[in-house]
Amino acid sequence: MDSEAFRRHAHELVDWMADYIESIEERPVKARVAPGEIAGKLPESGPEAGEGMEAILADFRGIILPGMTHWQHPMFMAYFPANSSYPSLLAEMLTATLGAQCMSWETSPAAAELEGRVMNWLRDWLGLPAEFEGVIQDTASTATLCALLSARERVTDFGINERGFSGQRFAVYCSTEAHSSIEKDVRIAGFGSASLRKIPVDDEFAMQPRELAARIEADRAEGVTPLCVIAALGTTSSTAIDPIDAIGEVCRAQDVWLHVDAAYAGTALLLPECRWMLGSARDVDSLVVNPHKWMATNFDCTAYFVRDPEMLVHTFDIQPEYLKTRVDDRVRNYRDWGIQLGRRFRALKLWFVMRSFGREGIQAMLRRHIEHGQWLAAAIDEHAAFERLAPAPLNCVCFRWLPPGAEDEATIERSNRGLLAKIQDSAELYLTHTRLGGRYALRIVPGQTRVEHRHVEAAWRLVRETAAALED
Ligand SMILES: *Cc1c(COP(=O)(O)O)cnc(C)c1O
């Protein structure tokens, strides 16, 4: 492809991109395809001779798009959002065009220095203590793994990095509601799932600090080294907020690393009225938040903040001859701030978003979304045939349908499974489910960049009407 053709296709594509976002509500929010259906339309092997862009784009429209679930659709209220925005898309185009590999300062000085700046901006917007420093990573899963590895090296004085494991037993703590990525990270870090202690939660699904303290003491008594506590600032099931200050006191008394998993709800710390969620942050060693979930920044963009960057860098830095540069003692080489060597220029899109929205713009979006959540929670509470199953501090509402006559848990669960399947098959609204205190729960999260009150009303109407139709 020459630059003339690139120019022509790029202009067409930008028009297509704007049309796509503008008319996204005309599409089914969830892909309506069976497993294998898309693969069946794709050739078994790649083409020998190059093909024209017209043919490729035609197949993008004809084969790929029908198999996509539209995450930017305002009726996407499943999981957590991965919301995006025009400024973010513009920056992503530039990142792809520059094609820079931002592993060290020297390989792209502006990328490194911009990353330092935007992480400081974000740290201040979130109300984190001024000594925290941040780095952009791909996902919260990776950031939490970094926290575990740093905690491991702090406790062993970098011994495991040097000599590997030698029989010492470690324990990692989180609540029974913690995200599955934590167990995955515990496995990857070499501790084994058996070393993960799932601490009981209270009736609001938040970790109980007293149970945590008891478990840590019991472990110590048995010769196990307590390594790291991972507190959730917004669990995935119901955005339950673990009591960070009370957990922090336990961690301080026991000299255990405190990592806060604020992957989704952390963005709400931009709102003064939500700062209570973090408490004083006095004992927090590290925190992860995903601008790629709720901050209008397209996937992927995870912000990992640490109180002691030296500890992080020491855990990861290795200086082979071919990576040394003349400025290493004066600059930040982000390859030493995480797992991957090669790094995308992700700071650019966050910078575009933060400047284009401003703090006030992001705050306004978050407040709108939280209002949507509060409106839904109130509507569910007022309806006799529905029951809320968890507090809704933000915009994630967990509830279930109580069909008339259904009394036992098994029947209620079956009815709710049926209701969810019907809603998902309608492709007008995308919801998902979870389990809370053993109960099957439907989960609704209006957090799309362009979601409006009319969408939330339509979603609630669809839930009620679908349930009513199932009654007949
Ligand atoms: C989404 C989520 C994660 C995982 O995030 P990734 O960036 O996809 O790894 C971890 N913890 C919580 C609480 C989450 O909501």
The ligand as an SDF file (V2000), in Angstrom:
LIG
                    3D

 15 15  0  0  0  0  0  0  0  0999 V2000
  -11.5500   -5.9840   36.1740 C   0  0  0  0  0  0  0  0  0  0  0  0
  -10.9020   -6.2850   37.4730 C   0  0  0  0  0  0  0  0  0  0  0  0
   -9.6400   -6.8820   37.5310 C   0  0  0  0  0  0  0  0  0  0  0  0
   -8.9150   -7.3830   36.3080 C   0  0  0  0  0  0  0  0  0  0  0  0
   -8.6010   -6.3470   35.4610 O   0  0  0  0  0  0  0  0  0  0  0  0
   -7.6640   -6.5710   34.1800 P   0  0  0  0  0  0  0  0  0  0  0  0
   -7.1690   -5.1990   33.8830 O   0  0  0  0  0  0  0  0  0  0  0  0
   -8.5510   -7.1030   33.1080 O   0  0  0  0  0  0  0  0  0  0  0  0
   -6.5890   -7.5090   34.5510 O   0  0  0  0  0  0  0  0  0  0  0  0
   -9.0660   -7.0530   38.7750 C   0  0  0  0  0  0  0  0  0  0  0  0
   -9.6920   -6.6620   39.8880 N   0  0  0  0  0  0  0  0  0  0  0  0
  -10.8980   -6.0820   39.8770 C   0  0  0  0  0  0  0  0  0  0  0  0
  -11.5510   -5.6690   41.1610 C   0  0  0  0  0  0  0  0  0  0  0  0
  -11.5530   -5.8840   38.6670 C   0  0  0  0  0  0  0  0  0  0  0  0
  -12.7680   -5.3210   38.6470 O   0  0  0  0  0  0  0  0  0  0  0  0
  1  2  1  0
  2  3  1  0
  2 14  2  0
  3  4  1  0
  3 10  2  0
  4  5  1  0
  5  6  1  0
  6  7  2  0
  6  8  1  0
  6  9  1  0
 10 11  1  0
 11 12  2  0
 12 13  1  0
 12 14  1  0
 14 15  1  0
M  END
$$$$
